[in-house]
């Protein structure tokens, strides 16, 4: 009985310390062997399924994910579209009535890519709704994060998504993609 009470008190104290010391927006992702992940945030633990892996005609599948983003405006939804190595791609976020393209760039190492992202959206008269520097790996102000609103029908949002992948992320329409849909 005493051992159980001690374990209960230690677990409770650990949980309280974690909630007090970890900021709200912090989350930790632990990869699983099957390609899925466990996401630990301040208030919950989420188990994410592995991404869909499309080796042939991956660009043809994007519109079905965009349609899902537009279908449920009350939940925050994400579609992460990346090459299998995870080095090229970006995310789409759906919330309320807006679809947002979220891109990141290591601005010190990739100033031309940052300029290309800005020029791409400037040419379409789409101002960013987010444009800020964030830390990465303990390096302050290392990563520039952009979010741009995308409007139109699912086919129009899909068309600009394909162009972002090709022109800004360097992804060919013939390359395989990992696409992950999640709701939070």
C-alpha positions in Angstrom: 0.0 0.0 0.0 2.8 2.4 0.9 4.7 1.7 -2.3 1.6 2.3 -4.4 1.0 5.6 -2.6 4.6 6.7 -3.1 4.4 5.8 -6.8 1.1 7.7 -7.2 2.6 10.8 -5.5 5.8 10.7 -7.6 3.7 10.3 -10.8 1.4 13.2 -9.8 4.4 15.4 -8.9 6.1 14.6 -12.2 2.9 15.5 -14.1 2.5 18.8 -12.3 6.2 19.7 -12.9 5.9 18.8 -16.5 2.8 21.0 -17.0 4.4 23.9 -15.1 7.8 23.7 -16.9 6.8 22.9 -20.4 5.3 25.7 -22.5 1.9 25.2 -24.1 3.2 25.2 -27.6 5.9 22.6 -27.0 5.5 19.1 -28.3 7.9 16.2 -28.7 7.7 13.7 -31.5 8.9 10.1 -31.1 9.1 8.1 -34.3 7.7 4.5 -34.3 9.2 1.7 -36.3 6.2 1.5 -38.6 6.6 5.1 -39.8 4.0 6.5 -37.4 4.8 8.6 -34.4 3.9 9.4 -30.8 3.3 13.1 -30.2 3.7 14.2 -26.6 2.3 17.7 -25.9 1.6 19.5 -22.7 -1.9 18.1 -22.2 -2.1 14.9 -24.3 -0.4 12.0 -26.1 -1.3 11.3 -29.7 -0.6 8.3 -31.8 -0.2 9.2 -35.4 -0.5 6.6 -38.2 2.3 6.2 -40.7 1.9 8.5 -43.7 0.5 7.3 -47.0 3.4 6.4 -49.3 2.6 7.0 -53.0 5.4 5.8 -55.3 3.6 6.4 -58.6 1.4 9.3 -59.5 1.6 10.9 -56.0 0.6 14.3 -57.3 -2.7 12.7 -58.5 -3.7 12.0 -54.9 -3.2 15.5 -53.5 -6.7 16.8 -54.4 -8.4 14.2 -52.2 -6.3 15.4 -49.2 -7.1 19.1 -50.1 -10.8 18.2 -50.2 -10.6 16.7 -46.7 -9.0 19.9 -45.4 -11.9 21.9 -46.8 -14.6 19.5 -45.6 -14.5 20.0 -41.8 -14.0 23.7 -40.9 -14.5 23.2 -37.1 -11.3 21.2 -36.5 -7.7 22.0 -37.2 -6.4 19.7 -39.9 -3.0 19.2 -41.4 -1.7 17.6 -44.5 2.1 17.1 -44.6 3.5 16.4 -48.1 7.1 15.5 -48.2 9.5 13.3 -50.0 10.3 10.0 -48.3 13.5 11.4 -46.9 11.6 14.3 -45.4 14.0 16.9 -46.8 11.6 18.5 -49.4 8.0 19.4 -49.0 5.6 21.5 -47.0 2.4 21.4 -45.0 -1.1 22.6 -45.6 -3.3 23.6 -42.6 -7.0 23.9 -42.7 -8.8 25.8 -40.0 -12.1 27.6 -40.1 -12.6 28.6 -43.7 -8.9 29.0 -44.6 -6.3 26.7 -46.1 -2.8 27.8 -45.3 0.5 26.8 -46.9 3.2 26.4 -44.3 6.8 26.6 -45.5 10.1 26.8 -43.6 13.5 27.9 -44.7 16.9 28.0 -43.1 17.4 31.6 -44.1 21.1 31.9 -43.4 21.9 28.9 -45.6 19.2 29.4 -48.2 18.7 33.1 -48.9 17.8 32.4 -52.5 15.0 30.0 -51.5 13.6 32.5 -49.1 13.6 35.1 -51.9 11.9 32.5 -54.2 9.2 31.8 -51.7 8.5 35.5 -51.2 8.5 36.2 -55.0 6.2 33.2 -55.7 3.5 34.5 -53.4 4.1 38.2 -54.2 3.5 37.4 -57.9 0.1 36.0 -56.9 -0.7 39.0 -54.6 -0.8 36.7 -51.6 0.7 38.3 -48.4 1.9 36.0 -45.6 -0.3 35.6 -42.6 2.7 34.4 -40.7 6.4 35.4 -41.3 8.7 35.0 -38.4 12.0 33.6 -37.2 12.1 30.6 -34.9 14.9 28.6 -33.2 16.0 25.3 -34.5 18.2 22.9 -32.6 19.1 25.5 -30.0 20.1 28.1 -32.6 17.9 31.1 -32.2 16.4 32.8 -35.2 17.6 29.9 -37.5 14.4 29.0 -39.3 12.0 31.4 -41.1 8.4 30.2 -41.0 5.9 31.3 -43.5 2.1 30.7 -43.7 0.2 31.9 -46.8 -3.6 31.6 -47.2 -4.8 29.7 -50.2 -8.3 30.2 -51.6 -10.4 28.7 -54.2 -11.9 25.3 -55.0 -10.2 22.1 -54.2 -8.9 21.9 -57.7 -7.5 25.4 -57.5 -5.8 24.8 -54.2 -4.4 21.5 -55.5 -3.0 23.3 -58.6 -1.1 25.8 -56.4 0.0 23.0 -54.1 1.6 21.2 -57.0 3.3 24.4 -58.1 4.7 25.0 -54.6 6.0 21.4 -54.5 7.7 21.8 -57.9 8.9 25.4 -57.9 9.7 26.0 -54.2 10.4 22.5 -52.8 12.1 21.0 -55.8 9.8 18.0 -56.0 9.2 16.4 -59.4 5.7 15.1 -60.2 7.2 11.7 -60.8 8.8 11.4 -57.3 7.3 9.3 -54.5 5.7 11.3 -51.7 4.7 10.6 -48.1 1.4 12.3 -47.3 0.1 12.5 -43.8 -3.4 13.8 -42.9 -4.1 14.6 -39.2 -6.8 16.4 -37.2 -6.3 18.1 -33.9 
